[in-house]
Amino acid sequence: MLPARFAPVLFGFLLSGIMSGIVTLVAAVRNVGLAIQAVDAWLNAWLFGWPVAFCGIMVVAPVVRGFVNRLVKQGT
């Protein structure tokens, strides 16, 4: 088990992996079709995109969290 201080990084890592996997899979299937080449195209795009998505989430998440906190009534 990891200490609780790693929760934001682990959350960003998992979220970026899942979301970039879904988005690149959809893009690969749309561009290549449901063919075996789609798997190769998807993996290449995903492995390139995941680190980009992770860095983006680590930068953007605190900003979005602050924005959401201003839009949501606290305590209810």
Secondary structure, DSSP 8 states (H G I E B T S, - for coil): ---GGGHHHHHHHHHHHHHHHHHHHHHHHHHH-SSHHHHHHHHHHHHHHHHHHHHHHHHHHHHHHHHHHHHS-TT-
